[in-house]
């Protein structure tokens, strides 16, 4: 799989404003692309359209020239893996069963998981630093552990396209870096990888390029250096941002308060 393409995609929920309005986006194998933008800008909706989980009002989504609508859910699962932002309550589902569930399109329905499936399980848990969770129920995990296991499920799916919705939620800084390192490695291995994130600095550190959504429109797409600029981000996020560069030249941005504290 070489290219996932959205062409003039629009989507509506009930309300006065379209969730997506004519969004076009091309994703190529071998690069990690971060999709950023404020809350309500349409990031998760675009991810769902790219995954074939939501049908656009207009426009199309194609994988190597084939519309996602040509495949059923099982066929799509062989090609596209999704890490959702929210999961239903999993109660007493074990970590191993949950991760193996990502391979439902590959596992023999009658024979169950085989040695290949078990190997994929082990590799995914190692890659996501989640071996400590083996033998436990999903309900027993901390927020950070749970998130790592959710990513491991998508990795075990072994799909050429990986779409990830805010994977660093509830993770401490060290594990946030671990997840982005993993996503960057998966992209370097030849996958198409898109991550929806609010973490602009992690996106800047690990992404090959960034795409910026605002009010349902794609307002910018380009390299990290091109996107991490005031003229791109201030119209989207507002003026309370401070821009700078690290010693190695990489850009960063931090929020700043307009309130001045009085010192006694």
Secondary structure, 3 states (H helix, E strand, C coil): CCEEEEEEEEECCCCCCCCEEEEEEEEECCCEEEEECCCCCCHHHHHHHHHCCCCCCEEEEEECCEEHHHCCHHHHHCCEEEECCCCCCCCCCEHHHHHHHCCCCCCECCCECCHHHHHHHHHHHHHCCCHHHCCCEHHHCCHHHHHHHHHHHHHHCCCCEEEEECCCCCCCHHHHHHHHHHHHHHHHCCCEEEEECCCHHHHHHHCCEEEEEECCEEEEEECHHHHCCHHHHHHHHCCCEEEEECCCCCEEEEECCCCCCCCC
